[in-house]
């Protein structure tokens, strides 16, 4: 019997800018290894205070507590700075947010 290698979804994050919003799009698995890249992309987006930030997590296949921590930190910074942050979820993310009891603390759309 041949051994099969576990091939997790690679993580990618990119930013798309328009006149109205700055969109940060995350794709793949957000885990301990990927969380710093997401934090960095959100931090860079937050430097542009003239536009709301939309975090699109619809292509995410998995998120762990380190990824959820990045979302909570970003939401707290946005609230403290008076900026608008919106998070577009997906079933994988929504389930973890629901289990963690954070639905009311994160700006999900």
Secondary structure by P-SEA (a helix, b strand, c coil): cbbbbbbccbbbbbbbbcccbbbbbbcccccccaaaaaaaaaaaaaccccbbbbbbccccccccaaaaaaaaaaaaaaaaacbbbbbbccaaaaaaaaaaccccccccc
